[in-house]
């Protein structure tokens, strides 16, 4: 193989996901920070939030009000392409887009960081079964505090009111889906805890790069944490606070304790459940919340939140015309098993 062909192969996304990875995380988990750090690696391109796979997942799904008649769009495409054809089309389109980005960057590995991929996890794995998978976890109480302080979304209030809001889907549907996906795939999903990344970024990055199969010499890893020369702008997706960040820091780790009231913490504990929070490594945070005056009301309260969230999701999905192509059945996110049946 000559050098030109070898260079082309190194910037090509393989059919089953070679040279490709997905950084999975809920919004406000610190994924922009980790993505920016990894983008500093000489072989990794990780630009802000491509959203590629969500767009491809929706191929043929259009609003019921579309003048072409959404039923015809969905039915015709399904009949023409079939499930395997749609999967192959998505694979080819994504590989082309990711490959173009790689060629433009001069790097060899593309890492897609798009937080709302939690809605299509099984679809990602079905289209690219050999892609590398990383799950960045963060204390959910801190995530809720960041929603409020950064975006102005009051998650506890949204949960109490039962409002239909993407942030509710992130916290309830997303966290449950990520946990199930990680459990099902085992070692294929490398878990990074945001708190440990902040406390010891060098150790966390060494382990992560080993999972990705990429070199991690000490000097290069230390250089990755220097964020003073990021090539990003406010026109791009992602957390724009990263533009003012020079290195990982612990300033926001405990901000949730002052940002959220005890009633807020009670609502979040009810919605997320003590057992799940403990399983994910945040048992100590639960104990702090209980010490402040919150009460563990048990799994039935958590299940009620999950059921209400599922109904809200179904109502949103009913606006996608593909439903009527299948005898009026409300579509689920994930033509091939995307949104799991439940969020427990």
N, C-alpha and C positions, 0 to 999 in steps of 0.2 A: 504494500500500500504506500503510495507516494505521499509527500508531506501535505499536498493540497487536499487530497482525499481524506487523509487522517484529520486534518484541521476541520474539514466539513463534518466528518462523523462526530467530532468532539463537541460541535455546536448543534447537533441534531437531537431532537427528542425522540427516543425510541418508541416503537409501536406500543409497548406495554408500560411505558413511563420511565425508561432509562434517561438519566440526566435531568430528572424532574422530581420536585418535592412539593409538598403542601404543608404550610405552617398553619395549623388549625388552632383557633382560639375564639373566645367570645370577644365582642367589641369591648374596649377599655380594659383589656387584659395585659397590656404592655407589648402587644404584638408588633406595633410600629417600631418600638425601640429594638426588639430582637431582630426584626427584619432589617433595620438600618445597620445594626452591628454585623449581621451576616453578609449584607451587601458589601461590606468592607473587605470580605475575604477575596483573595485574588481569583478564585474560581466560581464564586456564587454571584448570580444576578438576582436580586430580590427587590424589584421596584414596588412602589406603593400600589397595593390593591388592584390587580387586573380585573377581577370579577368575571373572568373568561368563562369558567365552567358553569356559573349560574346562568349566564346568557345562553350558552349552548344547551343546557338542561331544559330550557324553556322553548326550544325549537319546535315550532308548530303550535304553541300555546299562546293564543291571543285573546284579548278581552272580548266578552260576549257582544259588545257594541260595535265591533269591527264591521265596516260596511261590506266586507267580502263574505260575511257570515262565518263566524268562528268555528261552527260545527263542520263546515266544509273544509276549512283550512286544516284543522286537526285530523279529520278523517282521511282526506286526500293524501296528506303527507304520510300518515301511518300505512295506508294501503300501498302507496308507491314505494316507500323505503323499507318498511318493516322495522322491527325492534333492532335487529342487527345492523341494518342500514343506517339507522339514526345513531346508533352507538359508534359505528365506523366513521360517520360523517363528523361527529363531535370529536372523536379522537384525532382525525386528520386536521380539522380546523384548529384545535387547541395546539397540536404539535407544530403546526405552521406558525401560529402567532408566538408561541413560546420560543420556537427556533429563531424567528426573526429578531426577537429581543436579545437572545443569546448572541447572535452574530453581531448585532449592534454594540453589545457590551464588550465583546472580545473574551467572554468567559465561557465556562463549559457546563455549568449546572444552574438550572432555573428553579427558584423557590417562590411559589405563588402564595402570598399572604393575603387572603380575603376572608375576614372573620365570619361572614354569613354563609360560608361553605358548610357550617354546621347543619344547614337545611338539606344538604345533598351529599352526605358523607358516603353512603353506599354507592351512589352514582359515581363519585370520584374513584372509588376503588374498582368499580366495574369497568370504567373506561380506561384507567391506568393502574392495573393491579400491581405493577412493580415500582410505582412511584414511592419515594421516601415520605414518611408521614411523621410529623412532629406535633404534639399537643402542648401548647403553653397554657398552664393553669395559673389562676390567680385567685386569691381570697375573694369569694363572691360578695362579701360585705364591702370590700374595697372597690370592686367593680361597680356596685350600685352607687357608692359615694362619688366615683369618677363620672358616672352618667350625669349626676346632678351638677357637679362642679364644672365639668367641661362642656357638656351639651345642654344643660338645663332640663334634662328629663328626670322627673321625680319618680323613680321606680317603685318605692313603697306606696306612693299615692296611686300610681297606675294599677298596682296589684290590688289595693283596697277597693278601688272603684270598678274594677273589672273592665277597664278600657281596652279597646283593640289598638295595640301599639307594638311596633317591631321590637322595642326594648323588652317587652314582656316575653315575646317569643325567644329572644336571645337568652334571657335568664332561665326560663323554665324549659322550653323545648330544646334549646341549644345545649345547656349543661347536661341534661339527661341523655341527649343523642351522642354527645362526645364521650360520655362515660361508657355507654353501651358499645359504641364503636371501638373504643380503645380496649375494652375488655374482650370483645370478640376477636380482635386481631392480635392481641397479645404483644409480643416483642416487636411487631412491625411498626407499632406506634411508640415513638420515643417521647416520654413525658418530661417537660421542663417546668419546674415551679418558678414562677416569677420572683418569689421572695428569695429563693436560693440563687437565682441568676443575679440578682442585685447584690446579695451577700458575698458571692464568690464567682464573678463572671468567668474567670479563667477556667475553673474546674467545670462549670456548666457548659462552656463552649467546647472544651476538649471532648466531653462526652457526646455532645450533639454532633460535632464534626465527625467523630468516629462512627456514629450511626449513619451519617450521610455518605460515609466512605470517602471523605475528603481529607487532605493533609491538614495537620494542626500543629505546626512547629510553634514553640513557645513565643518567639518574637512576633510572629504573624498574628497569633491569637491576642496578644496584648495590644497590638496595633489596631485590631478590629474594634476595640472599645473606645477608640478616639473618634468622636463624632463631630469634630470641629470643621470638617470639610465635606459635609454631605452635599451631594449633587441633587437636592430636592427643592421644590418650590411650593408655594401655597396653591398653585393651580392643580396639584396632584392630590389624589385621595390619601387618606391616612390622617393621623394626628399631627396637626401643624406645630404642636408644642415641641416636636422633635427638632424643629429648626433652631430652637434655642437651647437644646440639650447638648452638652459637650462630652458627657460620659454617663454610664449608669450611676444612679444615685438612689438613696433610700428615703428621699423627702416625703413621698406620698404613701409609704407603706402603712402607717398607722393613722392616716388622715380620716379614715372611716369612723374612728372612735369619736371625733369631734363633729364630723359632718352629719352623722345619723343620730337621731334621737332614739330613746328606748322603744317607743311605739314603732318607729321605722325598723329597728332591728328585729322587733317581734314579728312584724309583717314578713320580713325577709326569711326569718327562721321558719315561720309557718309555711311559706311557699317552697323553700328549698329542702327542708327536712333535716333534722339532726343527723340521721344515719348517713345520708348522702354526703353532707359536709364533712363528716368524720372520715368516710371512705376516701374522699378526695384529698385528705391530708389537712383539713382545717378544723379538727376537733378542738384544738386549743382556742381558736377564735370563738367557737360555739360556747366553750366554758366561760370565756370573757363576757359574751353576750348574756348568758344565764346569770352571771355574777352581777351584771348591771340591772337585772330585774326582769328580763324576758323569761318566758316559761315554755318548756317543750310540750306542745299540745298533742304530739303523736302523729303517726303517719296518715290518719284519716283526713286531717286538715290539709296536709300537703297534697294528698290525692285529689281533694276538691279543687285546689288551685290548678292542678295539672289538667283535670277534666274541663274546667272552664277555659283554660288556654287552648286545649284541643278544639273546643267548639268555635272559638274565635278564629283559629287557623282554618278550620273547615269552611267557615263563612267566607273568608278571604279567597280561598282556593276555588270556591264555587263560581267566582267571577271569570275563571279561565274556561274558555269555550270547549276545551277538549272533553269536558265532563259529558256533554250531551252526545258525544260520539260513542259513548259506551253506556247506552241505556240509562242515561241520567245519573250515573254514579258520580258522586263528588270525587274529583281527582285528588290524589295524595302527592305531596312533594316527593318526587323520586319515581320516575317511570320504572326504575328497576330497584325498588326498595328504599327510596331516599329517606323520607321521614318515618322513623320507627313508630309503631303503633303504641304510643304512650310515652310518658316522659319520666318514668320512675327509675 
